Amino acid sequence: MYYSLTILIFLILPLCSLGDLSHSYLNHQCKPRSYMKEFRCPQLNSDLLRIDVATFYHPIPSDCSSDCSSNPAYTKKVVYNRDWMILLDWSAAYRVTPLLYNPHCYPNGTFVIDGNVPVSLLRDRITFKSNYDYLIREGTPKISFLPFLGRDDDVFMTIQDSEFSMILTLFLMRNGTEYDDSTHRTSDEFYDIATESKLKIKDIDINKAQKILHNMYYEAMEMIMESTEVEWHRLCEVATYRKGQFYEEVMVAGV
């Protein structure tokens, strides 16, 4: 009796959950994998959230070819916390899984979402290898009507890796996906846009500039975390209401 009941449960459950991950086998070395768990809303670790730009590649080919076919399809802004990637238009959340199919064909750090879609993130592809001196105040004449008597020194804020990460966050919140690593990190205009030139106020010094930057960053991150948590709960409510039509790997709104 117990054996028959067990078989019956496993026959009925896939029909209720509608949870066959039809593409996941493409990333699992052509081995099929069914998803038959009851949907449970996952917890979101908001402490690790960051804003990023995701490059989506064309899906893993159905023939599981060994040829490298890592062709980018499009980019979108996302928030990411190592376990989940959420589109910044809040239309979907994807559980991140390791890339097993031809990982050498993609940038370091590339992972897979939705079973067969490789994704790489901007922050995983760039490294801040050298400092940049950002001009925050130009030197002025010591005596305004006697400029030949000399000028005060220019004031530069040295941008290191931690400052650059904060500034990139501010830039991505105010712009689309147009970050160009070859030009932006050595362009004062990039830092002006990211900080809205708030580091160039009158009588600025290095300590004031660092304090302003940190405050701007923490306010931005607080906004990201609050918005993400609200939208995450909304996605969970939709997925729960649909009673299993959504995989735990993918939560989609408005379907």
C-alpha positions in Angstrom: 0.0 0.0 0.0 2.8 2.4 1.0 4.7 1.6 -2.2 1.6 2.2 -4.4 0.8 5.5 -2.6 4.4 6.7 -3.2 4.2 5.9 -6.9 0.8 7.8 -7.1 2.3 10.9 -5.5 5.2 11.0 -7.9 2.8 10.6 -10.8 0.5 13.4 -9.7 3.1 15.9 -8.5 4.6 16.9 -11.9 1.1 17.6 -13.2 0.4 19.9 -10.2 3.7 21.7 -10.2 4.2 22.2 -13.9 7.9 22.3 -13.0 9.9 20.6 -15.7 13.0 22.6 -16.2 13.0 21.9 -19.9 16.3 23.6 -20.7 18.4 22.8 -17.6 19.8 19.6 -19.1 21.7 21.8 -21.6 23.8 23.2 -18.8 24.0 19.8 -17.0 26.0 18.1 -19.7 23.0 16.9 -21.6 21.5 15.0 -18.6 17.8 15.6 -18.0 16.7 17.0 -14.7 13.1 17.3 -13.5 12.0 19.8 -10.9 9.1 18.5 -8.8 9.4 20.3 -5.5 6.4 22.2 -4.1 7.0 25.9 -4.5 8.3 27.7 -1.4 9.2 31.4 -1.5 13.0 31.6 -1.1 14.6 34.0 1.4 16.5 37.0 0.0 19.9 37.9 1.4 19.8 41.7 0.9 23.1 42.3 2.7 25.0 41.2 -0.5 22.9 43.1 -3.0 24.6 45.2 -5.6 23.5 46.9 -8.8 25.1 45.7 -11.9 24.9 45.4 -15.7 24.1 41.8 -17.0 25.2 40.7 -20.4 22.8 37.9 -21.6 24.2 35.4 -24.1 22.3 33.4 -26.6 21.0 30.2 -25.0 23.1 27.1 -24.8 22.6 25.3 -28.2 20.2 22.3 -28.1 22.7 20.1 -29.8 25.2 20.6 -26.9 27.9 21.4 -29.4 31.4 21.8 -28.1 31.9 24.8 -30.3 32.3 28.2 -28.6 29.2 30.2 -29.3 29.3 32.8 -26.6 27.5 35.6 -28.5 26.0 38.4 -26.4 22.3 38.9 -27.1 21.5 42.0 -25.0 22.3 43.8 -21.7 20.0 44.8 -18.8 20.5 46.4 -15.4 20.0 44.0 -12.5 20.5 43.6 -8.8 22.5 40.6 -7.7 23.4 38.9 -4.4 25.4 35.8 -5.6 22.3 33.5 -5.2 19.7 35.5 -7.2 19.7 38.0 -10.1 16.7 40.3 -10.3 15.9 42.4 -13.3 15.8 46.1 -12.3 12.4 46.5 -14.0 11.3 44.0 -11.4 9.7 41.7 -14.0 11.6 38.5 -13.0 14.1 37.0 -10.6 16.4 34.2 -11.5 18.3 31.8 -9.3 22.0 31.7 -10.2 23.5 28.3 -11.1 27.1 27.5 -12.1 28.0 27.4 -15.8 29.0 23.8 -16.7 28.7 24.0 -20.5 31.9 25.3 -22.2 32.9 27.6 -19.3 36.1 28.5 -21.1 34.1 30.2 -23.9 32.7 32.8 -21.6 34.2 35.6 -19.3 35.2 34.6 -15.8 32.3 34.6 -13.4 29.7 33.7 -16.0 26.8 31.8 -14.6 23.5 30.4 -15.9 19.9 31.4 -15.4 16.6 29.9 -16.6 18.2 26.6 -17.3 20.2 27.5 -20.4 21.0 31.2 -20.5 24.6 32.2 -19.7 25.0 35.6 -18.0 28.1 37.6 -17.1 28.1 40.7 -14.9 30.0 44.0 -15.6 31.6 44.1 -12.1 33.0 40.6 -12.6 34.7 41.5 -15.9 36.5 44.7 -14.8 39.2 45.3 -12.3 40.4 48.7 -11.0 44.1 48.2 -11.5 45.4 51.7 -10.8 44.4 54.8 -8.9 42.8 57.8 -10.5 43.2 61.4 -9.3 39.8 63.1 -9.6 40.0 66.9 -9.6 37.5 68.2 -7.0 38.8 71.8 -6.6 41.0 73.9 -8.9 43.6 76.1 -7.3 42.8 79.8 -7.1 45.0 82.8 -6.8 46.2 83.4 -3.2 45.2 87.0 -3.7 42.5 87.4 -6.3 43.7 90.8 -7.6 47.4 89.7 -7.6 47.4 86.4 -9.4 51.1 86.6 -10.1 51.8 86.0 -6.4 50.8 82.4 -6.8 47.9 80.0 -6.6 46.6 77.5 -4.2 47.3 73.9 -5.1 44.6 71.9 -7.0 42.8 69.4 -4.7 42.5 65.8 -6.0 40.6 62.9 -4.5 42.5 59.7 -5.2 40.0 57.1 -6.4 41.0 53.6 -5.4 39.1 50.3 -5.8 36.6 50.9 -2.9 35.8 54.4 -4.0 35.4 53.3 -7.6 32.9 50.6 -6.6 30.8 53.2 -4.8 31.0 55.6 -7.7 30.1 52.9 -10.2 27.0 52.1 -8.1 25.9 55.8 -8.2 26.6 56.0 -11.9 24.5 52.9 -12.7 21.6 54.2 -10.6 21.5 57.4 -12.6 22.2 56.0 -16.1 21.4 53.0 -18.3 23.9 50.4 -19.2 26.3 52.7 -21.0 29.4 52.2 -18.8 32.6 52.0 -21.0 35.5 50.7 -19.0 38.0 51.9 -21.5 37.1 55.5 -21.1 35.0 56.2 -18.1 37.3 55.3 -15.2 39.8 57.9 -16.4 37.2 60.6 -17.2 36.3 63.4 -14.8 32.9 63.6 -16.5 32.1 60.0 -15.4 32.8 60.9 -11.8 30.9 64.2 -12.1 27.8 62.4 -13.5 28.0 59.7 -10.8 28.2 62.1 -7.9 26.2 64.9 -9.6 29.3 67.1 -9.0 28.5 67.2 -5.3 32.2 66.6 -4.5 33.0 70.0 -6.1 31.3 72.3 -3.6 33.0 75.4 -2.3 35.8 74.9 0.3 35.8 71.1 -0.3 38.7 69.1 1.1 39.6 65.4 0.9 37.9 64.5 4.2 34.7 66.3 3.3 34.7 64.7 -0.2 35.1 61.2 1.2 32.3 61.8 3.8 29.9 63.1 1.1 30.7 60.1 -1.2 30.1 57.6 1.6 26.8 59.2 2.5 25.6 59.2 -1.1 26.6 55.6 -1.5 24.9 54.4 1.7 21.7 56.3 0.8 21.7 54.7 -2.7 22.3 51.2 -1.3 19.5 51.7 1.3 17.2 52.7 -1.6 18.2 49.6 -3.6 17.7 47.2 -0.7 14.3 48.6 0.2 13.0 48.5 -3.3 14.4 45.0 -3.9 12.8 43.6 -0.7 9.4 45.1 -1.6 9.5 43.7 -5.2 10.9 40.4 -4.0 7.9 39.9 -1.8 5.6 40.8 -4.6 7.2 38.2 -6.9 6.8 35.7 -4.1 3.2 36.5 -3.7 2.6 36.0 -7.5 4.5 32.8 -7.6 2.6 31.4 -4.5 -0.7 32.4 -5.9 0.0 30.5 -9.1 0.4 27.4 -7.0 3.5 25.9 -8.6 3.4 27.3 -12.1 6.6 29.1 -11.3 9.9 27.2 -10.6 11.9 28.1 -7.6 14.6 28.8 -10.1 12.6 31.5 -11.9 9.9 33.9 -10.5 8.1 36.0 -13.1 5.6 38.7 -12.5 2.4 39.3 -14.5 2.3 35.9 -16.3 
